[in-house]
Amino acid sequence: MDLFEKFADEVIEHGSYKELDRVYIINKVKALVGDDDAEVEGNKPVVKQLVDLAVKREKIPDDITSREVLNDELYDLMTPIPSQVNDIFWNKMQESSKKATDWFYKLCVDNNYVKKEAIARNIVFDGTSSKGHGLEITINLSKPEKDPKAIAAAAHATGKKYPQCALCLENEGYIGGYGKNARSNLRIIRINVGGRPWGFQYSPYAYFNEHCIFLDEKHIPMVINQQTLINLVDIEKQFPKYFVGSNADLPIVGGSMLAHEHYQGGRHIFPMMKAKVKKAVKFNNYPDVEAGIVDWPMSDLRLSSDNSLALIDLGSQIIKFWDHYSDEKRHIKAFDGETRHHTVTPIMHREGKKFILDLVLRDNNTSEQYPLGIFHPHEKLWHIKKENIGLIEVMGRAILPGRLKSELEEVKKYLLDQDNQMAESHKEWANELKQNNQITAANVENILHQGLVEVFEEVLQCAGVFKNNADGDQGWQEFIDALTKEVGE
């Protein structure tokens, strides 16, 4: 069968165009990959065949960026234009938010914006730490390696960027190029959040099921305050099947995109969401709100109520109080002059009519001993995890660097006393695994996985401001005593 006819069939089948548009579609594609006819080869996806054809005919260079740009341009032809996508989505929202998100997510998978094939390469498993916490581990292999040409282009870029960042609405339909994300097939649902225009899209390299992003229409910096909680409640009212949360708004403890206000969400129940409250906290001025300290490696104060206004009010008071709270005995310091060091990672989900708000206390102080952060993974853990602890990891899902896939294969050989090229940075950890386990070829994989779970538990403990020990319990108590005195016992 002719390759161009086959592609036109798929475009028409997806509803973006009609049969009357067939010649138009074929000519659009031939302009991109060359005029000469070509036959379909086996079961390989048609778009991949067209991209290979464009390389073969020297219509595009054979590099990562050029292939990605053309791939997304071709899939764009299979995708309804933004106004049509929004019309269909909001018509389905009249039935239910689940029907709307199910349809939109399938669209984003079918048009290859959500890179399911790439995501499937990630290594994912879960386990329970020796402290009894369920944790999830992901070794991230989905994002493509950096294109050297893209790195060079970014290094020499000058002047105002367009789009300003990877989250801006201006990315919708943007062709991209060296040093710029290809977004021809991106579609963004327009929504209102907290009385302002926002957007809703899915993440191309998802870390969990239906990983989505809620983004402010304007390119404005992230901030955590009362409006944040109002926004999270508003999103939960619109999408009750999704959790939603915000990265913290400070360097070290925040995400990598602090310049653009946004939240992450999706259809996944994280380990932290399943963790129980270990100590109830009572706020007499808020009888409609249940509160408590969560049994979790990081410092999490949970509020739950079906009275969203009371939840927002109390949550806002806690955020303000933590913003100025210091505990020098435990290296917790709110300010250096005008420089703020405290914020929270707020996360919300629903259980029926009840709103559940987790406020995870964050502190981004550094010291001579801990130059990357006192409450940051400590140096002995850097062989596994050195990066910031963001929203997803706060909730118990590790996002570990792709380098570990090959490195851990060498650790495995070392554990089995085989010839290996294990990195020196893993040696102390590997020796501990050897000393504490009877390792065989049959169990080495499980031992290695459990070792990663234990390291991730330590990573989260490092990021906790009140440690899970007697001193940390005392620190929590002092904080709660001061907090309840401030907001009303």
ChimeraX attribute file (.defattr): number of C-alpha atoms within 10 A of each C-alpha:
attribute: neighborCount
match mode: 1-to-1
recipient: residues
	/A:1	9
	/A:2	11
	/A:3	18
	/A:4	25
	/A:5	18
	/A:6	14
	/A:7	24
	/A:8	23
	/A:9	17
	/A:10	16
	/A:11	24
	/A:12	19
	/A:13	13
	/A:14	17
	/A:15	12
	/A:16	16
	/A:17	20
	/A:18	14
	/A:19	14
	/A:20	9
	/A:21	13
	/A:22	18
	/A:23	12
	/A:24	13
	/A:25	22
	/A:26	17
	/A:27	14
	/A:28	13
	/A:29	18
	/A:30	16
	/A:31	10
	/A:32	17
	/A:33	21
	/A:34	17
	/A:35	13
	/A:36	8
	/A:37	10
	/A:38	15
	/A:39	12
	/A:40	17
	/A:41	12
	/A:42	8
	/A:43	7
	/A:44	9
	/A:45	11
	/A:46	18
	/A:47	19
	/A:48	14
	/A:49	19
	/A:50	24
	/A:51	23
	/A:52	17
	/A:53	17
	/A:54	21
	/A:55	17
	/A:56	14
	/A:57	14
	/A:58	12
	/A:59	15
	/A:60	19
	/A:61	13
	/A:62	14
	/A:63	12
	/A:64	16
	/A:65	24
	/A:66	20
	/A:67	20
	/A:68	18
	/A:69	23
	/A:70	24
	/A:71	23
	/A:72	24
	/A:73	22
	/A:74	23
	/A:75	19
	/A:76	23
	/A:77	23
	/A:78	26
	/A:79	25
	/A:80	20
	/A:81	15
	/A:82	17
	/A:83	13
	/A:84	11
	/A:85	18
	/A:86	18
	/A:87	12
	/A:88	15
	/A:89	20
	/A:90	17
	/A:91	12
	/A:92	18
	/A:93	16
	/A:94	10
	/A:95	10
	/A:96	13
	/A:97	19
	/A:98	15
	/A:99	14
	/A:100	18
	/A:101	20
	/A:102	13
	/A:103	15
	/A:104	22
	/A:105	19
	/A:106	13
	/A:107	19
	/A:108	21
	/A:109	16
	/A:110	16
	/A:111	22
	/A:112	21
	/A:113	24
	/A:114	23
	/A:115	18
	/A:116	16
	/A:117	12
	/A:118	16
	/A:119	18
	/A:120	13
	/A:121	13
	/A:122	18
	/A:123	15
	/A:124	15
	/A:125	14
	/A:126	18
	/A:127	18
	/A:128	15
	/A:129	18
	/A:130	11
	/A:131	11
	/A:132	11
	/A:133	20
	/A:134	20
	/A:135	23
	/A:136	21
	/A:137	20
	/A:138	18
	/A:139	19
	/A:140	23
	/A:141	20
	/A:142	20
	/A:143	15
	/A:144	11
	/A:145	9
	/A:146	11
	/A:147	15
	/A:148	14
	/A:149	15
	/A:150	16
	/A:151	13
	/A:152	12
	/A:153	15
	/A:154	13
	/A:155	10
	/A:156	8
	/A:157	10
	/A:158	8
	/A:159	5
	/A:160	7
	/A:161	9
	/A:162	13
	/A:163	17
	/A:164	14
	/A:165	16
	/A:166	15
	/A:167	23
	/A:168	19
	/A:169	23
	/A:170	14
	/A:171	23
	/A:172	17
	/A:173	19
	/A:174	20
	/A:175	19
	/A:176	21
	/A:177	18
	/A:178	18
	/A:179	19
	/A:180	21
	/A:181	18
	/A:182	26
	/A:183	23
	/A:184	23
	/A:185	28
	/A:186	27
	/A:187	27
	/A:188	22
	/A:189	18
	/A:190	21
	/A:191	20
	/A:192	16
	/A:193	20
	/A:194	16
	/A:195	10
	/A:196	11
	/A:197	13
	/A:198	20
	/A:199	21
	/A:200	22
	/A:201	21
	/A:202	25
	/A:203	20
	/A:204	21
	/A:205	20
	/A:206	20
	/A:207	22
	/A:208	18
	/A:209	12
	/A:210	21
	/A:211	22
	/A:212	23
	/A:213	20
	/A:214	25
	/A:215	24
	/A:216	24
	/A:217	21
	/A:218	15
	/A:219	17
	/A:220	13
	/A:221	13
	/A:222	22
	/A:223	19
	/A:224	20
	/A:225	18
	/A:226	16
	/A:227	13
	/A:228	22
	/A:229	25
	/A:230	19
	/A:231	20
	/A:232	25
	/A:233	26
	/A:234	17
	/A:235	24
	/A:236	18
	/A:237	16
	/A:238	16
	/A:239	22
	/A:240	20
	/A:241	19
	/A:242	24
	/A:243	24
	/A:244	28
	/A:245	28
	/A:246	27
	/A:247	28
	/A:248	26
	/A:249	24
	/A:250	21
	/A:251	16
	/A:252	23
	/A:253	28
	/A:254	22
	/A:255	19
	/A:256	14
	/A:257	16
	/A:258	17
	/A:259	16
	/A:260	21
	/A:261	24
	/A:262	25
	/A:263	23
	/A:264	22
	/A:265	28
	/A:266	21
	/A:267	16
	/A:268	15
	/A:269	14
	/A:270	19
	/A:271	19
	/A:272	22
	/A:273	20
	/A:274	13
	/A:275	14
	/A:276	13
	/A:277	16
	/A:278	11
	/A:279	12
	/A:280	12
	/A:281	19
	/A:282	16
	/A:283	17
	/A:284	12
	/A:285	13
	/A:286	18
	/A:287	10
	/A:288	16
	/A:289	21
	/A:290	17
	/A:291	23
	/A:292	19
	/A:293	20
	/A:294	22
	/A:295	19
	/A:296	28
	/A:297	24
	/A:298	26
	/A:299	26
	/A:300	26
	/A:301	25
	/A:302	25
	/A:303	21
	/A:304	22
	/A:305	22
	/A:306	17
	/A:307	14
	/A:308	21
	/A:309	14
	/A:310	17
	/A:311	25
	/A:312	23
	/A:313	14
	/A:314	20
	/A:315	22
	/A:316	19
	/A:317	17
	/A:318	20
	/A:319	22
	/A:320	17
	/A:321	16
	/A:322	19
	/A:323	20
	/A:324	14
	/A:325	17
	/A:326	16
	/A:327	13
	/A:328	9
	/A:329	9
	/A:330	13
	/A:331	15
	/A:332	20
	/A:333	19
	/A:334	22
	/A:335	15
	/A:336	9
	/A:337	6
	/A:338	7
	/A:339	8
	/A:340	16
	/A:341	22
	/A:342	26
	/A:343	27
	/A:344	27
	/A:345	23
	/A:346	27
	/A:347	26
	/A:348	24
	/A:349	26
	/A:350	21
	/A:351	12
	/A:352	9
	/A:353	12
	/A:354	13
	/A:355	22
	/A:356	24
	/A:357	28
	/A:358	26
	/A:359	22
	/A:360	23
	/A:361	24
	/A:362	28
	/A:363	28
	/A:364	23
	/A:365	24
	/A:366	16
	/A:367	10
	/A:368	8
	/A:369	10
	/A:370	14
	/A:371	12
	/A:372	19
	/A:373	21
	/A:374	22
	/A:375	27
	/A:376	28
	/A:377	25
	/A:378	20
	/A:379	14
	/A:380	15
	/A:381	17
	/A:382	14
	/A:383	15
	/A:384	22
	/A:385	21
	/A:386	17
	/A:387	15
	/A:388	19
	/A:389	25
	/A:390	19
	/A:391	23
	/A:392	20
	/A:393	21
	/A:394	25
	/A:395	26
	/A:396	24
	/A:397	23
	/A:398	27
	/A:399	21
	/A:400	21
	/A:401	15
	/A:402	17
	/A:403	12
	/A:404	17
	/A:405	15
	/A:406	10
	/A:407	16
	/A:408	19
	/A:409	16
	/A:410	19
	/A:411	24
	/A:412	20
	/A:413	16
	/A:414	18
	/A:415	22
	/A:416	15
	/A:417	10
	/A:418	11
	/A:419	9
	/A:420	14
	/A:421	12
	/A:422	18
	/A:423	12
	/A:424	9
	/A:425	13
	/A:426	18
	/A:427	14
	/A:428	11
	/A:429	17
	/A:430	19
	/A:431	13
	/A:432	11
	/A:433	18
	/A:434	15
	/A:435	10
	/A:436	9
	/A:437	12
	/A:438	11
	/A:439	19
	/A:440	11
	/A:441	10
	/A:442	8
	/A:443	11
	/A:444	19
	/A:445	15
	/A:446	12
	/A:447	20
	/A:448	19
	/A:449	16
	/A:450	19
	/A:451	18
	/A:452	21
	/A:453	24
	/A:454	18
	/A:455	20
	/A:456	27
	/A:457	24
	/A:458	17
	/A:459	27
	/A:460	23
	/A:461	21
	/A:462	21
	/A:463	26
	/A:464	24
	/A:465	26
	/A:466	25
	/A:467	21
	/A:468	17
	/A:469	9
	/A:470	10
	/A:471	13
	/A:472	16
	/A:473	13
	/A:474	13
	/A:475	18
	/A:476	19
	/A:477	14
	/A:478	12
	/A:479	18
	/A:480	19
	/A:481	13
	/A:482	15
	/A:483	18
	/A:484	16
	/A:485	11
	/A:486	12
	/A:487	15
	/A:488	12
	/A:489	15
